[in-house]
Amino acid sequence: MIELIPAIDIIDGKCVRLSQGDYNSKKVYNEDPVEVAKEFEDHGIRRLHVVDLDGAVSQHIVNYRVLERIATRTSLIVDFGGGVKSDEDLVVAFENGAEMVTIGSLAVKNPELFLKWLNQYGAAKIILGADVKERKIAVNGWKDETTQDLFPFLTSYINNGVEKVICTDISKDGMLQGPSTQLYKEMLAEHPNLYLIASGGVSNIDDIIALEEAKLPAVIFGKAIYEGKIQLKDLIRFL
């Protein structure tokens, strides 16, 4: 059974969504992310992906109080990302209730620090964020593409102990045009034991079914819920 992980993206303490990482496309869905989290919990969801978009831009964690409120007012397992760039940021995330932290840009720019954290906290708590555009890794809230190919990047980190990866296809994210199922199939063919979390593009229940049929362990989705393309009651079949 595929694990369902709704996303709450935060700007100025509010629940928002972007399209393809473009901050100018910001749309506010709820002033209070805790309300959103509680609604997910009420419908049987157990896991949440919280992204500090202010933190991603500021290069340090910003919305940790929102994280703390979600963690203390729900029983959801929260994985947190955005702006975790230092030992201090990581401690703040864990101290404010994150059970897992997703690291993306830093894994590209400072692999030594990423591997230190992986060894220090363990593969269950440190998730590799692999954001891709045309199979190249992208960083800095997706504003910058690198020359690194996804597959060697992935293999290198898996060989160093990474067990969980969130892979977001930037071209799909927030566009409601379907996920990169073929890419995920290729990733799992190469790394069958990887806990691969698909992210970006989920537009309806059929997309989730297709990912489940492709043996994806987990899926992150957000905009489809907020735009009413997926009803929370429709997710019961997966829970």
BAPA-49315 format. One line per 3 residues: their letters; for each residue x, y, z of C-alpha. Coordinates in Angstrom, 3 decimals. Example, Ala and Ser with C-alpha at 12.3 -4.5 7.8 and 13.67 -1.06 7.14 Angstrom:
2
as	12.300/-4.500/7.800 ~ 13.670/-1.060/7.140
***
This chain:
239
mie	0.000/0.000/0.000 ~ 1.396/3.383/-1.016 ~ 1.984/5.841/1.844
lip	0.072/9.107/1.428 ~ 1.944/12.271/2.418 ~ 0.063/15.553/1.972
aid	2.254/18.647/1.732 ~ 1.866/21.912/3.586 ~ 4.042/24.648/2.100
iid	4.509/27.701/4.301 ~ 5.112/31.368/3.504 ~ 4.557/34.013/6.205
gkc	3.122/31.295/8.439 ~ 0.342/30.519/5.931 ~ -0.450/27.408/3.895
vrl	0.334/28.193/0.240 ~ 1.147/26.470/-3.054 ~ 3.415/27.509/-5.896
sqg	3.626/26.393/-9.520 ~ 7.034/25.035/-10.576 ~ 8.611/26.688/-7.555
dyn	7.740/30.199/-8.761 ~ 7.138/32.424/-5.727 ~ 5.208/34.875/-7.897
skk	2.613/32.136/-8.446 ~ 1.884/31.942/-4.711 ~ -1.691/31.129/-3.756
vyn	-2.763/31.168/-0.109 ~ -5.112/28.298/0.796 ~ -5.369/28.732/4.537
edp	-4.126/31.296/7.036 ~ -3.587/28.533/9.619 ~ -1.586/25.444/8.583
vev	-2.557/23.727/11.850 ~ -6.193/23.677/10.693 ~ -5.110/21.996/7.469
ake	-2.990/19.453/9.330 ~ -5.854/18.604/11.682 ~ -8.187/18.046/8.749
fed	-5.710/15.607/7.219 ~ -5.410/13.820/10.557 ~ -9.193/13.629/10.916
hgi	-9.336/11.761/7.598 ~ -6.837/9.104/8.640 ~ -3.628/10.614/7.276
rrl	-0.623/9.799/9.461 ~ 2.252/11.568/7.729 ~ 2.866/15.158/6.631
hvv	5.481/16.915/4.499 ~ 6.038/20.504/5.695 ~ 8.103/22.868/3.566
dld	9.428/26.186/4.868 ~ 9.466/28.212/1.646 ~ 10.652/31.314/3.507
gav	13.502/29.214/4.852 ~ 14.427/27.972/1.387 ~ 14.864/31.573/0.240
sqh	16.490/32.845/3.451 ~ 18.981/29.957/3.616 ~ 18.021/29.252/7.220
ivn	14.975/27.843/8.983 ~ 12.209/30.463/9.449 ~ 8.800/28.902/10.118
yrv	9.805/26.606/12.978 ~ 6.954/27.875/15.179 ~ 4.433/26.585/12.638
ler	6.227/23.239/12.699 ~ 6.050/23.208/16.491 ~ 2.320/23.969/16.492
iat	1.570/21.208/13.984 ~ 3.714/18.723/15.907 ~ 2.162/19.498/19.284
rts	-1.473/19.836/18.167 ~ -1.616/16.717/15.969 ~ -0.155/13.217/16.155
liv	1.072/13.409/12.547 ~ 4.581/12.238/11.696 ~ 6.133/15.350/10.172
dfg	9.018/15.493/7.770 ~ 10.324/19.013/7.381 ~ 12.360/20.734/4.688
ggv	13.371/24.185/3.522 ~ 16.245/26.271/4.808 ~ 18.058/23.597/6.792
ksd	21.624/24.681/6.105 ~ 23.492/24.333/9.412 ~ 23.791/22.148/12.494
edl	21.721/24.768/14.309 ~ 18.913/24.607/11.719 ~ 18.791/20.831/11.985
vva	18.600/20.937/15.790 ~ 15.826/23.548/15.602 ~ 13.834/21.336/13.220
fen	14.118/18.267/15.437 ~ 13.510/20.221/18.657 ~ 10.318/21.696/17.196
gae	8.808/18.354/16.333 ~ 10.155/17.156/12.992 ~ 10.639/13.399/13.045
mvt	12.473/13.523/9.724 ~ 14.235/16.312/7.841 ~ 14.544/16.548/4.065
igs	17.855/17.923/2.788 ~ 18.153/18.986/-0.846 ~ 20.451/21.836/-1.889
lav	22.935/21.215/0.896 ~ 23.388/17.600/-0.228 ~ 24.596/19.004/-3.552
knp	26.737/21.846/-2.231 ~ 28.105/20.368/0.985 ~ 28.085/16.575/0.766
elf	30.454/16.271/3.734 ~ 27.955/17.962/6.063 ~ 25.060/15.953/4.652
lkw	26.922/12.682/5.251 ~ 27.850/13.810/8.753 ~ 24.163/14.332/9.523
lnq	23.254/11.024/7.899 ~ 25.725/9.214/10.129 ~ 24.819/11.233/13.215
yga	21.020/10.989/13.011 ~ 20.578/7.872/10.876 ~ 18.958/7.102/7.541
aki	15.481/6.937/9.106 ~ 15.629/10.639/10.016 ~ 17.562/12.215/7.135
ilg	15.787/12.183/3.757 ~ 17.626/13.102/0.567 ~ 15.709/15.646/-1.494
adv	16.467/15.061/-5.175 ~ 14.823/17.848/-7.160 ~ 15.176/17.294/-10.880
ker	14.633/19.139/-14.109 ~ 15.248/17.172/-17.295 ~ 17.082/14.598/-15.146
kia	19.526/17.177/-13.790 ~ 19.617/18.052/-10.100 ~ 18.320/21.542/-9.207
vng	19.014/23.546/-6.043 ~ 18.087/26.736/-4.171 ~ 14.343/26.319/-4.211
wkd	14.719/25.089/-7.816 ~ 16.004/28.400/-9.129 ~ 19.359/26.927/-10.136
ett	19.986/23.868/-12.256 ~ 23.244/21.968/-11.867 ~ 25.168/19.789/-14.277
qdl	24.748/16.771/-11.988 ~ 22.793/13.891/-13.474 ~ 20.149/12.401/-11.202
fpf	21.217/8.760/-11.413 ~ 24.924/9.033/-10.461 ~ 23.940/11.529/-7.718
lts	21.421/9.058/-6.364 ~ 23.717/6.049/-6.565 ~ 26.510/7.852/-4.767
yin	24.313/8.726/-1.804 ~ 22.616/5.323/-1.641 ~ 26.080/3.756/-1.514
ngv	26.772/6.042/1.450 ~ 23.713/4.923/3.381 ~ 20.739/6.965/2.154
ekv	17.513/4.948/2.366 ~ 14.787/7.558/1.765 ~ 14.576/9.931/-1.185
ict	11.964/12.508/-2.147 ~ 12.212/13.056/-5.896 ~ 10.394/16.089/-7.250
dis	10.167/16.709/-10.968 ~ 10.112/20.505/-11.048 ~ 8.454/20.634/-14.456
kdg	5.475/18.810/-12.943 ~ 5.195/20.441/-9.545 ~ 2.000/22.360/-8.937
mlq	0.923/21.909/-12.553 ~ -1.675/19.149/-11.963 ~ -0.524/17.375/-15.134
gps	0.434/14.007/-13.679 ~ 3.629/12.750/-12.006 ~ 6.854/11.474/-13.605
tql	5.872/7.835/-13.184 ~ 8.295/6.561/-15.836 ~ 11.247/8.276/-14.171
yke	10.304/6.753/-10.811 ~ 10.037/3.293/-12.381 ~ 13.574/3.675/-13.720
mla	14.845/4.800/-10.314 ~ 13.263/1.801/-8.587 ~ 14.542/-0.584/-11.260
ehp	18.062/0.570/-10.435 ~ 17.504/0.769/-6.659 ~ 14.707/-1.675/-5.758
nly	15.141/-1.277/-1.984 ~ 14.958/2.527/-2.035 ~ 12.113/4.168/-0.112
lia	11.296/6.474/-3.012 ~ 8.748/9.212/-2.383 ~ 7.209/10.596/-5.574
sgg	6.521/14.330/-5.527 ~ 5.076/16.737/-8.066 ~ 2.260/16.636/-10.560
vsn	-0.349/14.495/-8.789 ~ -3.680/15.738/-10.159 ~ -6.232/13.077/-9.209
idd	-6.797/9.700/-7.581 ~ -5.828/7.892/-10.797 ~ -2.321/9.360/-10.537
iia	-1.943/7.890/-7.054 ~ -3.262/4.526/-8.274 ~ -0.734/4.568/-11.144
lee	2.109/5.277/-8.717 ~ 0.926/2.493/-6.426 ~ 0.820/0.097/-9.383
akl	4.368/1.170/-10.232 ~ 5.320/0.011/-6.703 ~ 6.158/3.479/-5.405
pav	6.455/3.285/-1.604 ~ 5.038/6.776/-1.017 ~ 3.650/9.895/-2.678
ifg	3.562/13.582/-1.751 ~ 0.704/15.695/-3.078 ~ -0.765/19.066/-2.241
kai	-2.314/21.239/-4.879 ~ -4.757/18.526/-6.035 ~ -6.239/18.496/-2.518
yeg	-6.329/22.277/-2.157 ~ -7.901/22.738/-5.587 ~ -10.523/20.051/-4.917
kiq	-9.237/17.647/-7.588 ~ -8.869/15.032/-4.855 ~ -11.359/14.770/-2.003
lkd	-9.995/13.641/1.343 ~ -12.733/11.007/1.608 ~ -11.439/9.449/-1.639
lir	-8.118/8.660/0.033 ~ -9.659/6.137/2.455 ~ -9.019/3.286/0.010
fl	-5.265/3.807/0.513 ~ -5.341/4.060/4.311
***
